[in-house]
Amino acid sequence: MLDENFEVVVIGAGPAGSRTAALTARAGLSTLLLEKRKKIGFPVRCAEGIGPREEVERFLDLDDDLISSTIDRFAVVSPGGRRFEAEKRGIGFIVDRELFDRRLADLAAEAGAEVRTSHQVTGLLRNDHRFTGVEVTDLGSGRSYTAGALVTAGADGVESISPRWAGLKGAYRPREVMSGAQYLIDGMETDDRKIEFHLGRRFAPGGYAWVFPKRPGTANVGVGVNPEMAGGLNAVDYLERFIKSRCPGAGRGRLVVGGTVVARGLPSLAAGGFIAVGEAANQNNPFSGGGIINALEGADLAAETAVEAIREGDVSARSLGRYTKKWKKSTGRANELFWHAARSFYAMEDDEMEKIIAKLKDTPGLITDTGVDPLRILRVLVSTRPGLVFRLVPALVKR
Amino acid sequence: MKEAHSEIDIDRGKCIVCGACSAVCPGEALIIEGMTLRVYPERCRPCGQAALVCPTGALHCPGEE
């Protein structure tokens, strides 16, 4: 016997989960949104850089208090210290992630979803045919209960286990999780409309270091490294090195650390009665690690499919599998290209990367209205490493 | 502040409960529960991968190189 019953249960109240819950609740489905943390959006585990504001406003209105700064310029600094600068008005913005997550969860609640914090999902329920809900522990009282669901959405982020329970993925390999660390730095020299990316083994082997300005003189300064290339050091060690070079002596605020999934897309995002969304579903951009817009996009497709499937009375793997197809046709396709680009680009030695950056600099159309064009990156990579083309052909022709 | 679970060592002063270790631990030996990192030492394989991804160097586990 189940303690409670819902049509949809969502695991995790980050952007993917809250957006999914908002949409299923808005469609009239009884929806439970479960978050293991005490406070939604806290602590922040994010560099807070997002793409163009209009891209996010496809999903929700952005009040000004959610936006720390608007980005009009960016700089890429090569391993050898050469700068590539470009200007594009409104190419992105720096979000206040804590407020952003809370806003999305509020929208879910306003749409009628029941939101419970400090409630940890400890397992999935299943019958012979499909997953049928979740086992939950209320961390406040210690009480455990079961909640049935026609569709369970796993949006439990980088550390997500629910898609593993559902058989959609295994544990990540270390190179699939970018290890990141960041300080909020005060009193540094910044252009508050410019973001910086620093490449090369010295500061960020297999990844990049960043400066994302929050307001004049204050920025998120961080590094993301591939743990398999880090030579026994950790992300905080590299961050220290980067700060010493970029902003020595500046004041330090909160330290943010965490992993970011930069893995290849999953073959399937759905099982019977279960769908995975957001970072839990490898929906992050594997080149940049950015995941917020992708999570919102994934949530829209997931919720749309869940609503259809429930209305049709068929929540089988096959029926929910329409979500996988939709994702692969939209952002999933770009992500596949980004994954190939990332795999070649970040593995390069500094001198080769230096040449590639010089070429990218002269590539017209590299920066689009929504970000970076993965095909142009691949084209440049192939021009220096013709052998790559064989690996890329399937990705380019498929779908 | 050090805490030992058979051979999994966590420096709670350094651990920021980010979940990176949990993402790569194949045995589900490291689980974020609420706001803390819970260790289930009996599930450790051991493979050392969790220590590799830990951003702060808070974690040491068997199998590390």
Interface residues (C-beta under 8 A of the other chain):
Chain A: K36 R37 K38 P43 R45 S118 Q120 L139 G157 V158 E159 S160 I161 R164 G170 A171 Y172 R173 P174 E176 V177 S179 G180 A181 P227 E228 A230 N234 A235 V236 D237 L255 V256 V257 G258 G259 V261
Chain B: I16 C18 G19 A20 S22 A23 V24 C25 P26 E28 I31 I32 E33 G34 M35 Q49 L52 V53 C54 P55 T56 G57
